[in-house]
Amino acid sequence: MNDRDAFDRFDRYCEILDSLIGATSVISEVEPREMGDGPVRAVVYIGTPEPGYVTGLTYGLSLSSHPDWRSRGRELSITVRSENVEWSQVPARMVATLRGVCPFNSGQVLGYVQPFVEDSAMNSVLLSEPAVEWSSGLIDLSCGEVDPKEPGLVEIIGVYPVHSSERDFVRSRGFDAFWSLEWDRFDPARAPVV
């Protein structure tokens, strides 16, 4: 098992998130590509930030490292206007598949062959600032102790579902060109804007 993972680290993560959100999370496990990399979990908040929305965060990406991250770990966050809680698990499924091979940088677009959930045609995501503000944007899991094997600071990266035509637009025209268009970032049932 990954030596960065510890039950108290995950507990701290959930306590911090529950406190920031003011709700209790529902946790689900997602099978990782490599069992030795440690667990991948979806931390889900139904009705957050308001009724009719679902918010999901990952746990497990910060157990890996990447040169782009400097001394921080990363986790992903999605917020959509939907009653379908399956959306909250999309980032965790991405982490389970791409952890260790993808940097998950803001401005990056990632695609999948099939739609993420049954009730939407979206099969890609755009990474950016998270939709929900997470205090300073960093979550400190160190408990005041500095351990070089365990990044204490975890940066939250936002995940926004997009259509494959929008993914192609981002790849050809750039993140800023797409982000500046008018589109509902919270509606996974919307029509493509390009």
C-alpha positions in Angstrom: 0.0 0.0 0.0 1.1 3.6 -0.6 3.1 4.8 2.4 1.5 8.3 2.2 -1.9 6.9 3.0 -3.0 6.6 6.6 -6.5 6.3 8.0 -6.0 9.4 10.1 -5.0 11.4 7.0 -8.3 10.5 5.2 -10.2 11.2 8.4 -8.6 14.7 8.7 -9.4 15.3 5.0 -13.1 14.5 5.6 -13.3 16.5 8.8 -11.9 19.5 7.1 -14.2 19.2 4.1 -17.3 18.5 6.3 -16.5 21.6 8.4 -16.0 23.9 5.3 -19.2 22.6 3.7 -21.3 22.3 6.8 -22.5 18.8 5.9 -21.5 15.2 6.3 -20.1 13.4 3.3 -21.0 10.1 1.8 -17.9 8.0 0.9 -17.5 5.5 -1.9 -14.5 3.5 -2.9 -13.3 3.3 -6.6 -11.0 0.5 -7.6 -7.6 2.0 -8.6 -5.7 0.9 -11.7 -2.8 -0.2 -9.5 -3.7 -1.5 -6.0 -0.2 -0.6 -4.6 -0.9 3.1 -5.3 -3.3 3.3 -2.4 -7.1 3.9 -2.3 -9.2 6.1 -4.4 -12.4 7.5 -2.8 -15.2 9.7 -3.8 -16.2 12.2 -1.1 -19.8 13.1 -2.0 -22.1 16.0 -0.8 -25.7 15.7 -2.0 -27.6 19.0 -2.1 -24.3 21.1 -2.0 -23.9 24.0 -2.5 -27.7 24.1 -2.6 -30.6 21.7 -3.2 -30.5 20.2 -6.7 -26.7 20.1 -6.9 -24.2 17.4 -6.1 -20.5 18.0 -5.2 -17.9 15.3 -5.3 -14.2 15.4 -4.3 -11.5 12.8 -4.7 -9.2 11.3 -2.2 -6.2 9.4 -3.5 -4.7 11.7 -6.1 -2.6 13.4 -3.4 -1.1 10.0 -2.6 0.9 10.3 -5.8 3.2 13.0 -6.9 4.1 14.9 -10.1 6.8 17.5 -10.9 4.2 20.1 -11.8 2.8 20.0 -8.3 5.9 21.2 -6.4 5.5 20.3 -2.8 1.7 20.0 -2.8 -0.7 17.2 -3.4 -3.7 17.6 -5.6 -7.3 16.4 -5.4 -10.2 17.1 -7.8 -13.7 18.6 -7.2 -16.9 18.6 -9.3 -20.1 20.5 -8.7 -23.1 20.0 -11.0 -26.8 20.8 -11.0 -28.1 17.3 -11.1 -29.9 14.7 -9.0 -27.7 12.0 -10.4 -25.0 11.4 -7.8 -23.0 9.4 -10.3 -21.6 12.7 -11.4 -19.9 13.1 -8.1 -17.8 10.0 -8.8 -16.5 11.0 -12.2 -13.4 12.7 -10.8 -12.6 9.7 -8.6 -12.9 7.3 -11.6 -10.5 9.6 -13.5 -8.0 9.5 -10.7 -8.3 5.7 -10.5 -7.5 5.5 -14.2 -4.9 8.3 -14.7 -3.2 8.8 -11.3 0.6 8.7 -11.9 0.4 9.4 -15.6 -1.6 12.7 -15.8 -0.6 15.9 -14.0 -4.3 17.1 -13.7 -3.3 20.7 -14.5 -5.7 23.6 -14.6 -6.5 24.4 -18.2 -6.1 20.7 -19.2 -8.9 18.9 -21.0 -9.4 15.1 -20.7 -11.7 12.8 -22.6 -13.3 9.5 -22.4 -14.6 7.2 -25.1 -18.2 6.9 -23.7 -20.4 9.3 -21.8 -19.6 9.6 -18.1 -23.2 9.0 -17.0 -26.3 7.6 -18.7 -28.4 10.8 -18.7 -25.7 13.0 -20.5 -23.8 12.9 -23.7 -20.7 14.5 -22.1 -17.6 12.5 -22.2 -14.9 15.0 -21.4 -13.8 17.3 -18.6 -12.1 20.7 -18.4 -9.9 21.4 -15.4 -9.8 24.8 -13.8 -10.5 26.6 -10.5 -13.0 24.7 -8.4 -16.6 25.9 -8.5 -16.9 25.8 -4.7 -14.4 28.0 -2.8 -12.3 25.9 -0.5 -11.0 28.5 1.9 -7.6 29.5 0.6 -7.7 26.9 -2.2 -5.4 24.7 -0.1 -6.3 22.1 2.5 -3.6 21.4 5.1 -3.5 17.7 6.1 -0.2 17.9 8.0 -1.5 18.5 11.5 1.4 20.8 12.0 4.0 18.1 11.3 6.2 18.3 8.3 6.8 15.0 6.6 8.5 15.0 3.2 6.8 11.7 2.3 3.4 13.2 2.9 2.5 16.5 1.2 0.7 18.4 3.9 -0.9 20.9 1.5 -3.5 19.7 -1.0 -4.7 21.9 -3.8 -8.2 21.4 -5.1 -8.6 21.4 -8.9 -12.1 22.0 -10.4 -13.6 19.5 -12.9 -16.2 20.7 -15.4 -18.0 18.3 -17.8 -17.8 19.2 -21.4 -18.8 17.7 -24.8 -16.2 16.1 -27.1 -16.6 19.0 -29.6 -15.8 21.4 -26.8 -12.8 19.3 -25.8 -11.5 19.5 -29.4 -12.1 23.3 -29.4 -10.0 23.7 -26.2 -7.2 21.6 -27.8 -7.2 23.7 -31.0 -8.1 27.2 -29.7 -7.0 27.1 -26.1 -8.5 27.1 -22.6 -9.1 30.9 -22.5 -11.0 30.9 -25.8 -13.4 28.3 -24.5 -13.7 29.5 -20.9 -14.7 33.0 -22.1 -17.7 31.6 -24.0 -21.1 31.7 -22.4 -22.0 28.2 -21.1 -23.5 26.9 -18.0 -20.6 25.3 -16.1 -23.0 23.4 -13.8 -25.4 21.9 -16.3 -24.3 18.4 -17.4 -27.4 18.2 -19.7 -26.7 21.3 -21.7 -26.2 21.4 -25.5 -22.6 22.0 -26.8 -21.6 25.6 -27.3 -19.2 24.8 -30.1 
